[in-house]
Amino acid sequence: MTDTLLAAEGVTKEYSIGSRTIAVLRGVDFALARGETVALLGSSGAGKSTLLHVLGLLDSPTAGRVAFEGRRVDDLRIDERARLRHARIGFVFQFYHLIPELTAYDNVRLGSMMDRGLFAWLRTRRALSARSKDLLERVGLGERTSHRPAELSGGERQRVAIARALIAEPAAILADEPTGNLDSKTAADVLDLLFGVSRERGLALLLVTHDEALAKRCDRVVRLHDGRIVD
């Protein structure tokens, strides 16, 4: 099995707006190794989030290939990509994307239901429920499991999102400006948690950011400019 977990080969991504075609990614080659932490650095509009979405199978490239564990995956059917994504890739976004009507516990547990049919989930629900509670304990929210997002601070919401990303025991976490909405102290705590979890579990971490100081915490820095990797 290859040490490369996620790879992009000659990836381009274009969007059509009326008669205009806008190129966001222009022939990107990129690889993320198992257990590696990589900062994807660049100014706003450089294509960082688009590349993360393509690598995470949330979007398809216009041209080029995406491979996961050496297997091409961008050409899979939508349902096959969704199953792979839910089982092997965790996401943490700037705006949390928690369901407001659900408690912290239910938001995390919901992540365990996404790649399972109803009967499969019913067979494993006790173990998954226990795992959801354990993860909330791990991220420091053991006493906040019954609180809804509106009752949590920004940092606590992001901790719920991290727990949700971990519920399927992924091989990689893709984080898109995960501290962009947080004050500096809370941001530092959330980042310590992300890097700590990555080390403990041997997870690859791809971190989209524009923060040079944060990027230095990673094993490697990749710079994106106008849709091309320049460093």
C-alpha positions as CSV (number, residue, x, y, z in Angstrom):
1,M,0.0,0.0,0.0
2,T,1.4,3.4,-1.0
3,D,2.3,6.0,1.7
4,T,0.5,8.6,-0.4
5,L,-3.0,8.9,0.9
6,L,-4.5,11.6,-1.3
7,A,-3.2,12.9,-4.6
8,A,-4.2,15.3,-7.3
9,E,-2.7,14.9,-10.8
10,G,-3.0,17.7,-13.3
11,V,-6.2,18.9,-11.7
12,T,-8.1,21.8,-13.2
13,K,-11.4,23.2,-12.1
14,E,-13.4,25.6,-14.1
15,Y,-16.8,27.3,-13.6
16,S,-19.1,28.8,-16.2
17,I,-20.9,32.0,-15.5
18,G,-23.1,32.9,-18.5
19,S,-20.7,32.9,-21.4
20,R,-17.6,33.3,-19.2
21,T,-15.4,30.4,-18.1
22,I,-13.4,31.0,-14.9
23,A,-10.4,28.8,-14.2
24,V,-9.9,28.3,-10.4
25,L,-7.4,25.5,-10.5
26,R,-4.9,25.2,-13.3
27,G,-3.1,21.9,-13.6
28,V,-2.4,21.2,-9.9
29,D,-0.2,18.3,-8.8
30,F,-0.4,17.6,-5.0
31,A,0.1,14.7,-2.7
32,L,-0.7,14.2,1.0
33,A,1.1,11.3,2.8
34,R,-0.3,9.2,5.6
35,G,0.1,11.0,9.0
36,E,1.4,14.1,7.4
37,T,0.3,17.6,8.3
38,V,0.3,20.1,5.4
39,A,-0.7,23.8,5.3
40,L,-2.2,25.0,2.1
41,L,-1.3,28.6,2.1
42,G,-2.5,31.4,-0.2
43,S,-4.4,34.6,-0.5
44,S,-8.2,34.8,-0.8
45,G,-9.3,33.5,-4.3
46,A,-6.1,31.5,-4.8
47,G,-8.1,28.3,-5.1
48,K,-7.4,26.8,-1.7
49,S,-10.9,25.8,-0.7
50,T,-11.6,24.5,-4.2
51,L,-8.6,22.2,-4.1
52,L,-9.7,21.0,-0.7
53,H,-13.2,20.3,-2.0
54,V,-11.9,18.4,-5.0
55,L,-9.5,16.3,-2.9
56,G,-12.2,15.6,-0.4
57,L,-14.6,14.4,-3.1
58,L,-17.1,17.2,-2.4
59,D,-16.5,18.4,-6.0
60,S,-15.2,16.9,-9.2
61,P,-12.3,18.3,-11.3
62,T,-12.9,19.6,-14.8
63,A,-9.8,17.7,-15.9
64,G,-7.1,15.6,-14.2
65,R,-7.3,12.9,-11.6
66,V,-7.8,12.4,-7.9
67,A,-6.5,9.3,-6.2
68,F,-7.1,7.9,-2.7
69,E,-4.7,5.2,-1.5
70,G,-3.4,4.8,-5.0
71,R,-6.9,4.3,-6.5
72,R,-8.5,6.8,-8.9
73,V,-11.7,8.1,-7.2
74,D,-12.8,11.2,-9.0
75,D,-14.6,9.1,-11.6
76,L,-16.6,7.1,-9.1
77,R,-20.4,7.4,-9.1
78,I,-21.8,10.0,-6.7
79,D,-23.0,7.5,-4.2
80,E,-19.6,5.7,-4.2
81,R,-17.7,8.9,-3.6
82,A,-20.1,9.8,-0.8
83,R,-19.5,6.4,0.9
84,L,-15.7,6.8,0.6
85,R,-15.9,10.4,1.8
86,H,-18.0,9.5,4.9
87,A,-15.9,6.5,5.8
88,R,-12.3,7.8,5.3
89,I,-12.2,11.6,5.2
90,G,-13.2,14.0,8.0
91,F,-14.0,17.7,7.4
92,V,-13.8,20.7,9.6
93,F,-15.1,24.0,8.2
94,Q,-14.9,27.6,9.3
95,F,-18.6,27.9,9.8
96,Y,-19.1,24.6,11.7
97,H,-22.1,23.4,9.7
98,L,-23.9,22.0,12.8
99,I,-27.6,21.3,12.7
100,P,-29.1,23.9,15.1
101,E,-32.0,21.7,16.2
102,L,-29.8,18.9,17.4
103,T,-27.7,18.6,20.6
104,A,-23.9,18.4,20.4
105,Y,-24.3,14.6,21.0
106,D,-26.8,14.2,18.2
107,N,-24.7,16.3,15.8
108,V,-21.8,14.0,16.4
109,R,-23.8,10.8,16.3
110,L,-25.4,11.9,13.0
111,G,-22.0,11.6,11.4
112,S,-22.0,7.9,12.2
113,M,-25.3,7.3,10.3
114,M,-24.2,8.9,7.0
115,D,-22.5,5.8,5.5
116,R,-24.8,3.1,6.9
117,G,-28.2,1.9,6.0
118,L,-30.9,1.9,8.7
119,F,-30.5,-1.7,9.7
120,A,-26.7,-1.6,9.8
121,W,-26.9,1.5,12.0
122,L,-29.5,-0.1,14.3
123,R,-27.1,-3.1,14.8
124,T,-24.3,-0.8,15.9
125,R,-26.1,2.1,17.5
126,R,-25.0,1.4,21.0
127,A,-21.3,1.3,20.1
128,L,-21.6,4.4,18.0
129,S,-23.5,6.2,20.7
130,A,-20.8,5.4,23.2
131,R,-18.2,6.5,20.7
132,S,-19.9,9.8,20.2
133,K,-19.9,10.5,23.9
134,D,-16.2,9.4,24.2
135,L,-15.3,11.8,21.4
136,L,-17.1,14.7,23.0
137,E,-15.2,13.9,26.2
138,R,-12.0,13.9,24.2
139,V,-12.6,17.4,22.8
140,G,-13.5,18.7,26.3
141,L,-17.3,18.8,26.0
142,G,-18.3,15.9,28.2
143,E,-20.5,18.2,30.3
144,R,-22.0,19.9,27.2
145,T,-23.4,16.9,25.3
146,S,-27.0,18.0,25.6
147,H,-26.5,21.6,24.6
148,R,-27.6,22.8,21.1
149,P,-25.2,24.9,19.0
150,A,-26.9,28.2,20.0
151,E,-26.0,27.4,23.6
152,L,-22.3,26.8,22.8
153,S,-19.5,29.3,22.2
154,G,-17.7,29.4,18.8
155,G,-14.9,27.3,20.1
156,E,-17.2,24.7,21.5
157,R,-19.1,24.5,18.2
158,Q,-15.8,23.9,16.4
159,R,-14.9,21.2,19.0
160,V,-18.3,19.5,18.2
161,A,-17.4,19.7,14.5
162,I,-14.0,18.0,15.2
163,A,-15.7,15.2,17.1
164,R,-18.1,14.7,14.3
165,A,-15.2,14.6,11.8
166,L,-13.6,11.8,13.9
167,I,-16.6,9.6,14.4
168,A,-15.9,7.4,11.3
169,E,-12.2,7.0,12.3
170,P,-11.0,8.7,9.1
171,A,-7.5,8.5,7.6
172,A,-7.4,12.2,6.9
173,I,-8.9,15.5,8.2
174,L,-9.4,18.3,5.7
175,A,-9.8,21.6,7.6
176,D,-10.8,24.8,5.8
177,E,-9.9,27.9,7.8
178,P,-11.1,26.1,11.0
179,T,-10.3,29.0,13.3
180,G,-11.4,31.9,11.0
181,N,-14.3,32.7,13.3
182,L,-12.5,32.4,16.6
183,D,-10.6,34.8,18.8
184,S,-6.9,34.2,19.1
185,K,-7.0,32.2,22.4
186,T,-9.8,30.0,21.4
187,A,-8.2,29.5,18.0
188,A,-5.0,28.3,19.6
189,D,-6.9,25.8,21.8
190,V,-8.7,24.4,18.7
191,L,-5.5,24.1,16.7
192,D,-3.8,22.4,19.6
193,L,-6.7,19.9,19.6
194,L,-6.5,19.3,15.9
195,F,-2.7,18.8,15.8
196,G,-2.9,16.6,19.0
197,V,-5.6,14.4,17.5
198,S,-3.6,14.1,14.3
199,R,-0.5,13.0,16.1
200,E,-2.3,10.6,18.5
201,R,-4.2,8.8,15.7
202,G,-1.7,9.1,12.9
203,L,-4.1,11.1,10.8
204,A,-3.1,13.1,7.8
205,L,-4.1,16.8,8.2
206,L,-4.6,19.2,5.3
207,L,-5.1,22.7,6.7
208,V,-6.3,25.5,4.5
209,T,-5.1,28.9,5.8
210,H,-3.7,32.3,5.0
211,D,-1.8,32.5,8.3
212,E,2.0,32.1,7.9
213,A,2.5,31.5,11.7
214,L,0.0,28.7,11.7
215,A,1.5,27.2,8.5
216,K,4.8,26.8,10.3
217,R,3.3,24.3,12.7
218,C,2.8,21.8,9.8
219,D,5.3,19.3,8.4
220,R,5.1,21.0,5.1
221,V,3.8,24.2,3.5
222,V,2.3,24.3,0.0
223,R,1.6,27.7,-1.6
224,L,-1.2,28.2,-4.1
225,H,-1.4,31.3,-6.3
226,D,-3.9,32.0,-9.1
227,G,-4.8,28.3,-9.1
228,R,-1.3,27.0,-9.4
229,I,1.1,25.6,-6.8
230,V,4.1,27.9,-6.7
231,D,6.1,26.4,-3.8
